[in-house]
Amino acid sequence: MEKIKSFNVLFGEYIIENSYQAAVHLNETFDKNFVDSFVNPQQMEILNKWRADFLVLLGKAVKQNDKESIWESITEWAKLSGTAAVNFQLSLDDALKTLTSWRTVLWDMMDEIIQEHNVRAGEVVAINRILDPLIDHAGYVFSVSFVDNHRKTLELAQKAIQEYSVPVVSLTDEIAILPLIGDLDTHRAKILKENTLNSCSKLENQFLIIDLSGVPMMDTMVANELFQVISSLKLIGVETILTGLRPEIAQAIVHLGISFEGVLVEKGLKNALETLRKVHNM
């Protein structure tokens, strides 16, 4: 005599067997506008399979009547989904709205199988006690992964912009210039130090003109960082010339007790180039 399957086994197997069709229905009906905003027709098959994988995991949990058994797998799936969402430049709010779609699809699937079996209300409640925590957990992990990856992406973009804001430009084989524009905070000053040393090492220039005419003000920390850059450049054989030094900045540096000894200071770029030609016969 065939053993009668419990409702959780029947429903779990039903979810697993119909996971792909349910994922297609999810993408083409409930989340159509959301999906169409970032997926082209060539990528739809991948998305269908990806979302079907989540349904399979949920089906396994229901079948085994144990949400803990696939908790780690759900976590990994949600982490990867969060990363992918950032890569596709999706909105976190829009992505989280799809949690309702997952529940709706599962309820529709449950309704289909309930009609074929004599199911008690308690059995339905028991299954929802498995599904709801897993879907909520997936949403939480997705959000954390999204925010973390989004922050990293912004930091990389910010770093790239800041590095671009401290460009070392070669004028001749021996001379390069670093025009600085805008406020110099401590963070940008550190990037300035790292980028300048790397750039001069690659260019193999002997002289670096740092033009400060576009810098409105400089605090204690930044002034110290700047002169550390000059000292570090000297160690790798690069002599620094400062140009465009505003009177207020010069006074601030003097008040800090920082010495200009050994640092060539000129009014502007033209004066610096003329001095280099005269002193070093360039």
Secondary structure by P-SEA (a helix, b strand, c coil): ccccccaaaaaaaaaaaaaaaaaaaaaaccaaaaaaacccccaaaaaaaaaaaaaaaaaaaaaacccccaaaaaaaaaaaaaaaaaaacccaaaaaaaaaaaaaaaaaaaaaaaaaccccaaaaaaaaaaaaaaaaaaaaaaaaaaaaaaaaaaaaaaaaaaaaacccccccccbbbbbbcccccaaaaaaaaaaaaaaaaaacccbbbbbccccccccaaaaaaaaaaaaaaaaabbbbbbccccaaaaaaaaaaccccccccccccaaaaaaaaaaaccc
